[in-house]
Amino acid sequence: MLWASGLISVSLVLNINSAYVFTDHFLGQRNYTDLGANLLLLVGVYFLARAIHRAASPLTADRSSPRVLGKSGVVVATTLTFFFFICIEAPFTSTSFMRDFGSQPAAALYSAIQYAYIGSVMATAGWTCLRFRKSWSTGVYAIAFALVGLGCTSAVLLVLQVLVLDALHVMGQLEVMSQLGGVYAMLNFTTFALLCMGLAIPPVGRRVLSILVSARTSKVLKDLRPVWAKAVVGNSQVTLDLHVVPKQDLRQGRELHRMVVEIQDSLARDPDAKKRIGTQGMTSLSEATEFLEGLAWRQN
């Protein structure tokens, strides 16, 4: 995902008109920036699809990538893209490359190769999401993979739309192309929106869950601390040494775990411990134990 996000981000930045013109000025003003941006996009989509495949596949399944996601696939796509680019007559910098030069057969093939590869890998990633849908976690993670699957479907429709536009441009059907331009814009926006939302939900969900768990852990600790203080009275061999608990994000959970263990040890060692903590203390201990079990399940 890190490689995918980095490469795709650079590719999108190079498609900003000012960045495109500035970069192409240093590359001879022959639209090599368009080639570079598209090559980065192809490799970025390759990494993105592999990440989706591995994330959607259950641990017990075969996690090897489908053949279309293999290194040979992206090598062939990038090689053909480069070959057809050098066959295009593009004598000046253009921020609307395909609009200006798309009537050339080489330009149509240049675009078609890119989008055919992107469509293939996104279709494979979408099929992976659909195939392993029963193995997804519940809640936000199921929603996230559903959005990614819809994003992959939208990407395939976008690719088909682009291939049709390329063919129409070569045939000189400019009027039909302009009529279909709105569909392209809608599919392009929908694809990026669905994929971005689907990929953003899991880390955001983990962050929100972490905050909620931390708040709940603090509350349980606060309720259990007086119970622990009463339980360990007179047991010199049972002490909660906070220096033993590492100062990490899971510190509260580990401190709570030590309290529960030491209360249980005191109950086993000292017959009077149960009387000291009382019924309310036993209830607090039971609630803390159940909370820890749930916390361990979430972490796993």
C-alpha positions in Angstrom: 0.0 0.0 0.0 2.9 2.4 0.7 4.4 1.9 -2.7 0.9 2.1 -4.3 0.0 5.3 -2.6 3.3 6.9 -3.3 3.5 6.1 -7.0 -0.1 6.9 -7.7 0.2 10.2 -5.8 3.2 11.3 -7.9 1.3 10.3 -11.0 -1.7 12.4 -10.1 0.5 15.4 -9.2 2.2 15.2 -12.6 -1.3 15.5 -14.2 -1.8 18.9 -12.7 -1.4 21.3 -15.5 1.1 23.6 -13.9 3.2 20.7 -12.6 2.9 19.0 -16.1 4.1 22.0 -18.0 6.9 22.7 -15.5 8.2 19.1 -15.6 7.9 18.7 -19.3 9.9 21.9 -19.9 13.0 20.1 -18.5 12.2 16.9 -20.5 12.4 18.5 -23.9 8.7 19.6 -24.2 7.8 16.3 -26.0 5.2 15.1 -23.4 7.6 12.7 -21.7 5.9 13.8 -18.5 2.7 12.1 -19.7 4.6 8.9 -20.3 6.2 9.1 -16.9 3.0 9.8 -15.1 1.2 6.9 -16.8 4.1 4.4 -16.1 4.0 5.4 -12.5 0.2 4.9 -12.5 0.6 1.4 -14.0 3.1 0.3 -11.4 1.1 1.9 -8.6 -2.1 0.1 -9.7 -0.1 -3.2 -9.8 0.9 -2.7 -6.1 -2.6 -1.5 -5.2 -4.2 -4.6 -6.7 -1.8 -6.9 -5.0 -2.5 -5.2 -1.6 -6.2 -5.6 -2.1 -5.8 -9.3 -3.1 -3.7 -10.1 0.0 -5.9 -8.1 2.4 -9.2 -9.7 1.1 -7.8 -13.2 1.1 -8.2 -15.2 4.3 -5.1 -16.5 6.0 -6.1 -20.1 5.3 -6.5 -19.5 1.5 -3.8 -19.5 -1.1 -2.4 -15.9 -0.9 -0.3 -16.1 -4.1 -1.2 -13.4 -6.5 -3.2 -14.2 -9.7 -1.1 -14.3 -12.9 -2.4 -10.9 -14.1 -0.9 -9.3 -11.0 2.5 -10.9 -11.6 5.6 -8.8 -12.3 5.6 -10.1 -15.9 2.2 -8.5 -16.5 3.3 -5.0 -15.4 6.6 -5.3 -17.3 4.8 -6.2 -20.6 2.3 -3.3 -20.1 4.9 -0.7 -19.3 7.1 -1.9 -22.3 4.2 -1.7 -24.8 3.2 1.7 -23.4 6.7 3.0 -23.9 6.9 1.5 -27.4 3.6 3.1 -28.6 4.5 6.4 -27.0 7.6 6.8 -29.1 5.5 6.2 -32.2 3.3 9.2 -31.5 3.9 12.5 -33.2 3.6 14.9 -30.3 5.8 17.9 -31.1 4.7 20.3 -28.4 3.7 20.1 -24.7 0.0 19.4 -24.2 -1.9 19.2 -21.0 -4.7 17.5 -22.9 -2.5 14.8 -24.6 -5.2 12.4 -25.8 -7.5 15.2 -27.0 -4.7 16.7 -29.2 -3.0 13.5 -30.4 -5.6 10.8 -29.8 -6.6 10.6 -33.4 -3.3 8.8 -34.2 -3.6 5.0 -34.1 -0.4 4.8 -32.0 -1.9 7.2 -29.4 -5.0 5.1 -29.3 -3.0 1.9 -28.7 -0.8 3.8 -26.1 -4.0 4.6 -24.1 -5.6 1.2 -24.7 -2.6 -0.8 -23.4 -2.6 1.2 -20.2 -6.3 1.0 -19.5 -6.5 -2.7 -20.6 -3.9 -3.5 -18.0 -5.5 -1.3 -15.3 -8.9 -2.9 -16.1 -7.5 -6.4 -15.9 -5.8 -5.9 -12.5 -8.8 -4.0 -11.0 -11.2 -6.7 -12.3 -9.0 -9.4 -10.6 -8.9 -7.4 -7.4 -12.7 -6.9 -7.5 -13.2 -10.6 -8.1 -11.0 -11.3 -5.1 -13.1 -9.1 -2.9 -16.2 -10.9 -4.1 -14.7 -14.4 -3.8 -13.7 -14.0 -0.2 -16.6 -11.9 1.0 -17.7 -14.5 3.5 -14.3 -14.4 5.2 -14.4 -10.7 5.9 -14.7 -9.3 9.4 -18.0 -7.8 10.4 -18.7 -4.1 10.8 -16.5 -1.4 9.2 -14.1 -3.9 7.6 -16.9 -5.6 5.6 -18.1 -2.2 4.5 -14.6 -1.2 3.5 -14.1 -4.3 1.3 -17.5 -3.9 -0.2 -16.6 -0.3 -1.2 -13.3 -1.5 -2.6 -15.1 -4.1 -4.7 -17.6 -1.5 -6.0 -14.6 0.7 -6.8 -13.0 -2.0 -8.8 -16.2 -2.6 -10.7 -16.4 1.2 -11.4 -12.8 1.1 -12.6 -13.6 -1.7 -15.1 -16.5 0.3 -16.5 -14.2 3.3 -16.7 -11.7 1.3 -18.7 -14.4 0.1 -21.1 -15.5 3.7 -21.5 -11.9 4.9 -22.3 -11.4 2.1 -24.9 -14.6 3.2 -26.6 -13.5 6.8 -26.6 -10.1 5.9 -28.0 -11.8 4.0 -30.9 -14.2 6.8 -31.6 -11.3 9.3 -31.7 -9.4 7.3 -34.3 -12.6 7.0 -36.4 -13.1 10.8 -36.1 -16.4 10.6 -34.2 -15.7 13.7 -32.1 -19.4 14.5 -31.6 -20.1 11.1 -30.1 -17.0 11.5 -27.9 -18.2 14.8 -26.5 -21.6 13.2 -25.6 -19.9 10.4 -23.7 -17.5 12.8 -21.9 -19.9 13.2 -19.0 -20.0 9.5 -18.4 -16.2 9.4 -18.3 -16.1 12.2 -15.7 -18.7 10.5 -13.5 -17.0 7.1 -13.6 -13.6 8.6 -13.0 -14.9 10.4 -9.9 -16.9 7.4 -8.7 -13.9 5.0 -9.0 -11.5 7.2 -7.0 -14.2 8.0 -4.4 -15.1 4.4 -3.7 -11.5 3.1 -3.7 -10.3 6.0 -1.4 -13.2 5.5 1.0 -12.8 1.7 1.1 -9.1 1.9 1.7 -9.5 4.7 4.3 -12.2 3.1 6.5 -10.0 0.3 8.1 -7.3 2.6 9.5 -9.9 5.2 10.6 -11.9 2.4 12.2 -8.9 1.1 14.0 -8.1 4.6 15.3 -11.7 5.2 16.6 -11.8 1.7 18.2 -8.5 2.4 19.9 -9.8 5.6 21.4 -13.0 3.9 22.6 -11.0 0.9 24.1 -8.6 3.3 25.8 -11.5 5.2 27.4 -13.2 2.0 28.5 -9.9 0.6 29.9 -9.3 3.7 32.0 -12.9 3.4 33.4 -12.4 -0.3 34.3 -9.0 0.5 35.8 -10.5 3.2 38.0 -13.2 0.9 39.2 -10.9 -2.0 39.9 -8.0 -0.1 41.6 -9.7 0.1 45.1 -10.7 -3.5 44.8 -7.1 -4.4 44.1 -5.9 -2.3 47.1 -8.2 -4.2 49.4 -7.4 -7.6 48.0 -3.6 -7.4 48.3 -3.5 -6.1 51.9 -1.1 -8.2 54.0 0.2 -10.1 51.0 3.8 -8.8 50.7 4.5 -11.3 47.9 1.8 -9.8 45.7 2.7 -6.3 44.5 1.8 -4.3 41.4 5.1 -3.1 40.2 4.3 -0.5 37.6 7.9 -0.3 36.5 7.5 -3.8 35.1 4.7 -2.7 32.8 6.3 -1.2 29.6 5.3 2.4 28.8 3.6 1.5 25.5 0.2 2.0 23.9 -1.0 -1.3 25.6 0.2 -0.2 29.0 -3.3 0.3 30.5 -4.4 -3.1 29.3 -1.3 -4.8 30.8 -1.7 -2.9 34.0 -5.3 -4.0 34.2 -4.3 -7.6 33.5 -1.8 -7.5 36.3 -4.4 -6.2 38.7 -6.8 -9.0 37.8 -4.1 -11.6 38.2 -3.0 -10.3 41.6 -6.6 -10.1 42.9 -7.2 -13.6 41.8 -3.9 -14.7 43.5 -4.9 -12.9 46.7 -8.3 -14.7 46.7 -6.4 -18.0 46.3 -3.9 -17.2 49.0 -6.0 -15.3 51.6 -9.4 -16.6 52.7 -10.3 -13.2 54.1 -9.6 -11.4 50.8 -13.1 -12.1 49.5 -14.6 -10.6 52.6 -12.5 -7.5 52.2 -13.5 -6.7 48.6 -17.1 -7.7 49.1 -19.8 -8.5 46.6 -19.3 -5.2 44.7 -15.6 -6.0 44.4 -16.3 -9.4 43.0 -18.6 -7.9 40.4 -16.0 -5.4 39.4 -13.4 -8.2 39.1 -15.8 -10.2 36.9 -16.5 -7.2 34.7 -12.8 -6.5 34.3 -12.1 -10.1 33.4 -14.8 -10.1 30.7 -13.4 -6.9 29.4 -9.9 -8.3 29.1 -11.1 -11.3 27.3 -12.9 -9.1 24.8 -9.9 -6.9 24.4 -7.7 -9.9 23.7 -10.1 -11.1 21.0 -10.1 -7.7 19.3 -6.3 -7.6 19.3 -6.2 -11.0 17.7 
